[in-house]
């Protein structure tokens, strides 16, 4: 789900396996509330979007 948000914000296709691994590790241990899950997901999307240093290269 969050890989789609990264793609929408950046215009660059992402590797979903990275996101799935990160999210599955976190979900395995659970979250106390849906708000904490949503906040963590939003942070991951922001971090991954910011990590795309050269979007023009990724689009090529």
N, C-alpha and C positions, 0 to 999 in steps of 0.2 A: 504494500500500500504506500509506504513512504517513498519508495523508489519512483513512483509516479509523480509524487509531489516534487521531488528533486528534478525530474525530467521537465515538468511544467515550468518550474522557476528558472532552470538553467538553459533549457533548450538542448540539452545533451543527454543521450541515452546512458543509463546507468547499468551497472552490473547488479542485478537483484540478489545474487548469492551473498554479497557482502552485507547488504541490509538484512537479509533473512537470518544470517548467522548472528549479527548483533542483536536483533530483536528477539530471536529465539533464546539467546542466552539470558536476556533480561526477563522474558516472559516465563522462562523455566522457574525462576525464583518468585515470580508474581509481583504484583503491585497492590498497594493498599486501596487505591481508588482509581477510577477511570480517569480522573483529572491528572493524576500522577503519570499514568500511561500516556495520555494525550500530550502532556508537557514534555515528557521524555522523547516521544516521537517527533514533536515539533523541533526540539533541540537537535536531534539527529539529522533531520532534514536540513536545518540551517547549517550545521557543521559540514555535512557532505556537500551541500551546494557551495559553501565557501571554499571547500577543498579543491574545487575545479579551478585550478590556477590559469589554465589556458583553454577556455571554452572554444575558441576558434580552431584549435588543434583537435580537440575532441570531436568537433563537428565535421572535420575533414575526412 
